[in-house]
Amino acid sequence: MQPLKLIIEGDFWDCQIYRNRLYLWYMDGSVGVYRWDDIISSIFKDQIDDFLVKSAFIEGDYLYKLNNQPILNDPEIKNLFLKKIKKLSAKNLLISNKKLRKFEYSRQDN
């Protein structure tokens, strides 16, 4: 299975997602705080696979819980799920600086 990749444009050296907020540590010494759920929702607003997107980028632990459930033991369901993940992993997912600024809580010197 291919990993899902989301590229965030910018000049930062570290990032963290905590309590539905994205923290970016910029090279100029500042820290930006962004509304992560809103960013993801805006990127995928036209997606049919809302469950898959939320599982991959917002509720990541849900997939681990599902792995212990008998639903993924059904080969038809598992194959459909893997097919959808493969389709999503083939997309070029990019968050531009312009889009990122729309969801900014704050940015301050560190």
N, C-alpha and C positions, 0 to 999 in steps of 0.2 A: 504494500500500500504506500502511495506517495504521501509525503507530508503536505499539510495545508500551509501555504506561505502568504503572509500579509506584509507588504512593504510599506513602511512609513517614511516619507520623504523628510529629510532634515539633517541638521548638523548637530547630532547629539551622540553621547558616548555610552549611555545606559538607559534602560527603560524598566518599568515595573507596572504591573496591573494589580491594584489592591482596592477592594471594596468598590468595584465598578468605576474606578478612576485609573486613567493612564498617566503615569509620571514619566516625564522625559528630562534627563539631565543633559543640558546643552553644553557645547564646547566653550561658550562664553561665560560659563559659571552659573547660569540661571537654571531654574527648574520650572517646567511647565506642567500644569495639571489639567487633564481633559476628561470629558464625559465619555467613557469607553462604550457603554451600552448604546448611547446615541450615535457615536461614530459607526459602530457596526450596523445598527439599524439603517442608517443613511446609505451605507455602501450597498446593502443587500435589500433595499426597500422593494425592489421589483422581483425578488427571488421567490420561487414557489416553495423551496425547501427551507422554510423558516426554522423548522425543528433542527435540521442539520447545521445550519449556520449558528444558531444559538448554542447548540451542543459543542460546536468546535471552538467558538470564540468568546462565549459568555459563561456558559454553564459546563465547563470542561469536565468536571467530575461526574456529570451525568452519564457520560459514555462508559466510565469505569463501573458505575453502578449497573448500567445496562448489561455489561459484559458478564455479570453474575446472574443475570435473569434468563429464564428459559426462552424468552422471545428471540434472542439472537442464536439460539440453537436450531431454529427453523432455517434450513438452507435457503429457501426462497426469500425470506426477509433479510437474512444476512447478505445474500448476493445483491439484492436491491440496494441495501444500505452501502455496501462497498462500491457499487457502481456509481451511486450519487456522490460519494466522497471522491472517487476518481475524477468525476466530471468537475467537481468544485476545485480540486487540486490543479486542474489544467488551466484555470483562469488566472489572469494576471491581476492580482488584487493589490491596488495601490491607494494609499491615503496621501493626497497632495498636501503641501503646506497650506494652501488656501482653504481646503476642506477642514484641515486640522484646527485652524484658527477659529472656525465657526463653533467649535465645541470646547473652547478653552474656558476653564474655570478661572485660572490665574497663571501668571508667570512672574517670578520674582528672582532676585539675585540670591544665590546660595552662599 
